[in-house]
Amino acid sequence: MKKLLIVDDDLDLVDLVTRAFIQSGYDALGAANASDAIDATEVGLFDGAILDMRMPDGHGVDLCKQLRVNILPSVPVLFMTSRDDLDAALAGFSAGGDDHVIKPIKLGELVKRMERLLEITATENLATRRAGLISSVVERAGIAAHDFDDVAHPGSVRQ
């Protein structure tokens, strides 16, 4: 079961979003601020995070940067914001966010967006693992990369 971290200072919204994800088959944990979110990551791993842009003890952008560098480098991060402007979206993307929704949120859309981000992440992780496996097999077999060019482009002449 995928586990999500949901961070917003509006505890009613955290409860609503948490319940929506639980009903959709996820394990979800809510946090009211950046400090609580960091504490939650110290006791458990998460597969994704949903962050509010504005929190009483910091900015969601700063929390995202901190999570990306130290704690959750490769999990999808989706921002929730009441700001409906390009600057807010760009700030989230620059911090390492993968998507954003504008409040008031539509729960069905939020769940589907996170599901899609988790699918993309799983596909990327699988591709990375496969590439690593292929590289290690090639390395152990002593095959040089240029030998693959001969197979891919038969008849070509190496200089």
Summary of the structure (lengths in Angstrom):
residues: 159
radius of gyration: 20.3
end to end distance: 53.2
largest distance: 67.8
contacts: 468
relative contact order: 0.12
helix: 55%
strand: 18%
